Amino acid sequence: MMKRGINTILWPYVAVSMYNELRKICVGCEGIVSGEKKETCKFVSDFLAKYTPGRPLSEVSIVAGDEFFNQEMIEYLGFVNAKYIKDHFHLFDSGLGKKFGVTGHNLLKNHLAIMIRAGTEEDFNKAATSAHTSILSQCSVDGALLKSLDDFIAEKETYATYCLEKRNRIQPAHEKRVKRAKNKPQKQPSIAYSGSNGLALLVNAKKVAKCSFCHGEGHNVSSSKCPRAALASISSETVLSAGSAGPGTVLRQRITGNMPISGTLKQNVPLYDRVDQKLLSANFIIHSSIDRMAFDVSFLESNGEVQNSSHLLVSGKVMNELITHTQMKKKYVFDQTMQTRRGGDHNCSVNSTTAENMPAANDDSVCESGSDDDDVVINDLRKDKHTA
């Protein structure tokens, strides 16, 4: 109920808010009333009883209000099973001043505030004792003020914080659903078929977590058990996806402008201008860039391990196709050029097949300065080969 002067006769404004059939908050009724009276509140509660059949007044557990209300009044209004509590805002704003008077409120306001906000019974009793002492220490003891304090202490169940926290609050619907889901008995897997070879068919078995990077079971993509963790520790990781263009743009800018050059391309090293279609969507590693015309890359298997045919030289055209990822499925690119500390002629030999023992781009077994007679161990993934 609002008592501000919003009309010419300065009568209070009252309104009722409720949920409509779409579960949206709306104003059920509003109007100007002659004053804050029991009859006015009774009219509002009768309206609620009639037009909110989904929430009967008897199901309301708590009614909060200012000093105008009390337990007897809310039961008169129809909230027969509810408990009355004092609204802290109105209590601090005007309730304490009206109850203790100006002089008494100025004397006791600090003690009263501690009593209202007390988190334990011990804190409340200490503040109440201090309030008594403050009154009794005055030259002239005010008996009416002392009685008002005793009455206020007796009503602690309606305002003291530690008392209010003991009450069972109304549980929201979403919390009830979560609680029901937790308490719902889990289906136990049962064996529907058991063969002589020891294989069994489980029904209602619990789904096992599966990694989206290496397809391993029992961990997710961010787990230290995944080969991705070992790769990310020795390279800069970029995750490409059609839903996020930012990482791909940053990677493209690095490849075309900021990526360091490692040596020059040897005449006897095969350069691939096309790769198999399956490799275009595979995760891969960029080991080095040679004159920004060719790139030393290794493709990863679906289990996260480096393919047997690793350290392939691909052209800039192929690199552009590899980093142009148009699928929603994430594609992982590991840039090891940030690890490069030395250059030289490109002449690579492959010794590693897994992500865990894969050497970095600055390892002597990856890129070294070599002679024209050195062989390059590279297996062909396409029928077409092009040599520079």
Secondary structure, 3 states (H helix, E strand, C coil): CECCCCCCCCCCEEEEEEECCCCCEEEEEEEECCCCCHHHHHHHHHHHHHHCCCCCHHHCCEEEECCCCCHHHHHHCCCCCCEEEECHHHHHHHHHHHHHHHHHHHHHHHHHHHHHHCCCHHHHHHHHHHHHHHHHCCCCCCHHHHHHHHHHHHCHHHCCHHHHCCCCCCCCHHHHHHHHHHHCCCCCCEEEEECCCCCEEEECCCCCCECCCCCCECCCCCCCCCHHHHHHHCCEEEEEECCECHHHHHHHHHHHHHCCECCCECCCCEEECCCCHHHHCCCEEEEEEECCCEEEEEEECCCCCECCCCCEEEEHHHHHHHHCCCCCCCEEEEECHHHCCCCCCECCCCCCCCCCCCCCCCCCCCCCCCCCCCCCCCCCCCCCCEEC
